[in-house]
Amino acid sequence: MDIWLWPTIAVSLLILAIGLASFRRLDRTVAETENGEDRIAEEVMDHPFTLNPILIVIAVAAVFIGMVIAYYAVTY
């Protein structure tokens, strides 16, 4: 299992970076109006799935798991 230590660390750091980037972008995504209501940005309203960090993290994890499965399918 030593072979997957560094790729797992790299994927974990990538997922952490995606989370931090989405947290930094959060204040620009939802803005308050004058009466205190939240207003969602136009780019999110037009494409809600594009900027969803959960879907991006799931895609990154699925690609990594697919690589692990493909590696073991080919080598054994």
MODELLER restraints for C-alpha pairs under 7 A, 6 or more apart:
rsr = mdl.restraints
at = mdl.atoms
rsr.add(forms.Gaussian(group=physical.xy_distance, feature=features.Distance(at['CA:15:A'], at['CA:57:A']), mean=5.95, stdev=0.5))
rsr.add(forms.Gaussian(group=physical.xy_distance, feature=features.Distance(at['CA:18:A'], at['CA:53:A']), mean=6.75, stdev=0.5))
rsr.add(forms.Gaussian(group=physical.xy_distance, feature=features.Distance(at['CA:19:A'], at['CA:53:A']), mean=6.81, stdev=0.5))
rsr.add(forms.Gaussian(group=physical.xy_distance, feature=features.Distance(at['CA:22:A'], at['CA:53:A']), mean=6.41, stdev=0.5))
rsr.add(forms.Gaussian(group=physical.xy_distance, feature=features.Distance(at['CA:29:A'], at['CA:40:A']), mean=6.21, stdev=0.5))
rsr.add(forms.Gaussian(group=physical.xy_distance, feature=features.Distance(at['CA:29:A'], at['CA:41:A']), mean=5.43, stdev=0.5))
rsr.add(forms.Gaussian(group=physical.xy_distance, feature=features.Distance(at['CA:30:A'], at['CA:38:A']), mean=6.23, stdev=0.5))
rsr.add(forms.Gaussian(group=physical.xy_distance, feature=features.Distance(at['CA:30:A'], at['CA:39:A']), mean=5.69, stdev=0.5))
rsr.add(forms.Gaussian(group=physical.xy_distance, feature=features.Distance(at['CA:30:A'], at['CA:40:A']), mean=4.88, stdev=0.5))
rsr.add(forms.Gaussian(group=physical.xy_distance, feature=features.Distance(at['CA:30:A'], at['CA:41:A']), mean=6.24, stdev=0.5))
rsr.add(forms.Gaussian(group=physical.xy_distance, feature=features.Distance(at['CA:31:A'], at['CA:38:A']), mean=5.66, stdev=0.5))
rsr.add(forms.Gaussian(group=physical.xy_distance, feature=features.Distance(at['CA:31:A'], at['CA:39:A']), mean=5.21, stdev=0.5))
rsr.add(forms.Gaussian(group=physical.xy_distance, feature=features.Distance(at['CA:31:A'], at['CA:40:A']), mean=6.56, stdev=0.5))
rsr.add(forms.Gaussian(group=physical.xy_distance, feature=features.Distance(at['CA:32:A'], at['CA:38:A']), mean=4.51, stdev=0.5))
rsr.add(forms.Gaussian(group=physical.xy_distance, feature=features.Distance(at['CA:32:A'], at['CA:39:A']), mean=5.75, stdev=0.5))
rsr.add(forms.Gaussian(group=physical.xy_distance, feature=features.Distance(at['CA:33:A'], at['CA:39:A']), mean=6.49, stdev=0.5))
rsr.add(forms.Gaussian(group=physical.xy_distance, feature=features.Distance(at['CA:44:A'], at['CA:51:A']), mean=6.86, stdev=0.5))
